[in-house]
């Protein structure tokens, strides 16, 4: 029983330090790129998708354009400040980017995977 108590205490200590919440401290300041796994919508020059973010995370969608394609990059980064506790929840967050020109006949690509994305 004493052994179980020791492991439980270590687990509570890790939780209090924010170490037991994956994603809170595992991202660098620059962010981590993620594949785009949810539907993409296009309205005029605005492209939107959603992504999962934790309590101490923010997401950003960026686009690189050329005449034949629009490459989208989804980055998630930690917003946790030193000494701040991370809420233990994950939710869907919409992310958008505005293009210089409408998508038109150009293809949409996920810059992380190279996959072609379909827009709705």
C-alpha positions as a Markdown table, in Angstrom:
| # | Residue | x | y | z |
|---|---|---|---|---|
| 1 | Unk | 0.0 | 0.0 | 0.0 |
| 2 | Unk | 2.9 | 2.4 | 0.8 |
| 3 | Unk | 4.2 | 1.8 | -2.7 |
| 4 | Unk | 0.9 | 2.8 | -4.3 |
| 5 | Unk | 0.7 | 5.9 | -2.2 |
| 6 | Unk | 4.2 | 7.0 | -3.3 |
| 7 | Unk | 3.2 | 6.6 | -7.0 |
| 8 | Unk | -0.1 | 8.5 | -6.4 |
| 9 | Unk | 1.8 | 11.3 | -4.7 |
| 10 | Unk | 4.2 | 11.5 | -7.6 |
| 11 | Unk | 1.3 | 11.6 | -10.0 |
| 12 | Unk | -0.4 | 14.4 | -8.1 |
| 13 | Unk | 2.9 | 16.3 | -8.0 |
| 14 | Unk | 3.3 | 16.0 | -11.8 |
| 15 | Unk | -0.3 | 17.1 | -12.3 |
| 16 | Unk | 0.3 | 20.2 | -10.1 |
| 17 | Unk | 3.4 | 21.0 | -12.1 |
| 18 | Unk | 1.5 | 20.8 | -15.3 |
| 19 | Unk | 3.5 | 17.8 | -16.5 |
| 20 | Unk | 0.6 | 15.4 | -16.7 |
| 21 | Unk | -1.3 | 17.4 | -19.4 |
| 22 | Unk | 0.1 | 16.4 | -22.7 |
| 23 | Unk | 0.5 | 19.3 | -25.1 |
| 24 | Unk | 0.8 | 22.0 | -22.5 |
| 25 | Unk | 4.6 | 22.0 | -22.4 |
| 26 | Unk | 5.4 | 19.8 | -25.3 |
| 27 | Unk | 5.2 | 22.6 | -27.8 |
| 28 | Unk | 7.9 | 25.1 | -28.5 |
| 29 | Unk | 7.4 | 28.9 | -28.7 |
| 30 | Unk | 7.5 | 28.6 | -32.5 |
| 31 | Unk | 4.8 | 26.0 | -32.5 |
| 32 | Unk | 4.3 | 22.6 | -33.9 |
| 33 | Unk | 2.9 | 21.9 | -37.3 |
| 34 | Unk | -0.1 | 19.6 | -37.5 |
| 35 | Unk | -1.8 | 17.9 | -40.5 |
| 36 | Unk | -5.1 | 19.4 | -41.4 |
| 37 | Unk | -7.6 | 16.7 | -40.6 |
| 38 | Unk | -10.9 | 18.5 | -40.5 |
| 39 | Unk | -13.0 | 20.0 | -43.3 |
| 40 | Unk | -11.8 | 23.2 | -44.9 |
| 41 | Unk | -14.2 | 25.9 | -46.1 |
| 42 | Unk | -13.5 | 28.7 | -48.5 |
| 43 | Unk | -15.6 | 31.9 | -48.6 |
| 44 | Unk | -14.1 | 34.5 | -51.0 |
| 45 | Unk | -10.5 | 34.9 | -49.9 |
| 46 | Unk | -11.0 | 33.4 | -46.4 |
| 47 | Unk | -10.1 | 29.8 | -45.7 |
| 48 | Unk | -11.2 | 28.2 | -42.4 |
| 49 | Unk | -10.8 | 24.9 | -40.6 |
| 50 | Unk | -10.9 | 23.7 | -37.0 |
| 51 | Unk | -8.3 | 22.0 | -34.9 |
| 52 | Unk | -8.1 | 20.5 | -31.4 |
| 53 | Unk | -6.4 | 22.8 | -28.8 |
| 54 | Unk | -5.7 | 22.3 | -25.1 |
| 55 | Unk | -6.2 | 24.8 | -22.3 |
| 56 | Unk | -2.8 | 26.4 | -22.8 |
| 57 | Unk | -2.6 | 26.3 | -26.6 |
| 58 | Unk | -3.5 | 28.5 | -29.5 |
| 59 | Unk | -3.7 | 27.7 | -33.2 |
| 60 | Unk | -2.8 | 29.6 | -36.4 |
| 61 | Unk | -3.5 | 28.8 | -40.1 |
| 62 | Unk | -1.2 | 30.4 | -42.7 |
| 63 | Unk | -1.1 | 30.2 | -46.4 |
| 64 | Unk | 1.6 | 30.3 | -49.1 |
| 65 | Unk | 0.2 | 31.1 | -52.5 |
| 66 | Unk | 1.4 | 30.7 | -56.1 |
| 67 | Unk | -0.3 | 30.6 | -59.4 |
| 68 | Unk | -1.1 | 26.9 | -59.2 |
| 69 | Unk | -1.7 | 26.1 | -55.5 |
| 70 | Unk | -2.4 | 27.4 | -52.0 |
| 71 | Unk | -0.4 | 25.6 | -49.3 |
| 72 | Unk | -1.9 | 25.7 | -45.8 |
| 73 | Unk | 0.1 | 25.3 | -42.6 |
| 74 | Unk | -1.6 | 24.7 | -39.3 |
| 75 | Unk | 0.5 | 25.5 | -36.2 |
| 76 | Unk | -0.3 | 24.9 | -32.6 |
| 77 | Unk | 1.7 | 26.5 | -29.9 |
| 78 | Unk | 1.8 | 26.7 | -26.1 |
| 79 | Unk | 0.5 | 29.9 | -24.5 |
| 80 | Unk | 1.4 | 28.8 | -21.0 |
| 81 | Unk | 3.2 | 31.4 | -18.9 |
| 82 | Unk | 5.8 | 30.4 | -16.4 |
| 83 | Unk | 4.1 | 29.2 | -13.2 |
| 84 | Unk | 0.6 | 29.1 | -14.8 |
| 85 | Unk | -1.6 | 26.1 | -14.5 |
| 86 | Unk | -3.0 | 24.6 | -17.7 |
| 87 | Unk | -6.7 | 23.8 | -17.7 |
| 88 | Unk | -7.2 | 20.2 | -18.4 |
| 89 | Unk | -9.6 | 20.4 | -21.4 |
| 90 | Unk | -9.4 | 20.0 | -25.2 |
| 91 | Unk | -11.7 | 21.8 | -27.5 |
| 92 | Unk | -12.2 | 22.6 | -31.2 |
| 93 | Unk | -11.0 | 26.0 | -32.3 |
| 94 | Unk | -11.7 | 27.6 | -35.6 |
| 95 | Unk | -8.7 | 29.0 | -37.5 |
| 96 | Unk | -8.7 | 31.1 | -40.6 |
| 97 | Unk | -6.4 | 32.8 | -43.0 |
| 98 | Unk | -7.1 | 35.4 | -45.7 |
| 99 | Unk | -5.5 | 35.0 | -49.1 |
| 100 | Unk | -4.3 | 37.7 | -51.4 |
| 101 | Unk | -6.4 | 36.3 | -54.2 |
| 102 | Unk | -9.4 | 33.9 | -54.2 |
| 103 | Unk | -8.6 | 30.2 | -54.5 |
| 104 | Unk | -10.2 | 30.0 | -57.9 |
| 105 | Unk | -8.9 | 27.0 | -59.8 |
| 106 | Unk | -5.8 | 26.6 | -57.7 |
| 107 | Unk | -5.4 | 23.4 | -55.6 |
| 108 | Unk | -5.4 | 23.5 | -51.8 |
| 109 | Unk | -2.5 | 21.6 | -50.2 |
| 110 | Unk | -1.7 | 20.7 | -46.7 |
| 111 | Unk | 1.9 | 21.9 | -46.4 |
| 112 | Unk | 2.7 | 19.4 | -43.6 |
| 113 | Unk | 1.6 | 16.3 | -45.5 |
| 114 | Unk | 1.6 | 17.4 | -49.1 |
| 115 | Unk | -1.9 | 16.1 | -49.4 |
| 116 | Unk | -4.5 | 17.8 | -51.6 |
| 117 | Unk | -7.4 | 19.2 | -49.5 |
| 118 | Unk | -11.0 | 19.4 | -50.7 |
| 119 | Unk | -12.9 | 22.6 | -49.8 |
| 120 | Unk | -16.6 | 23.0 | -49.1 |
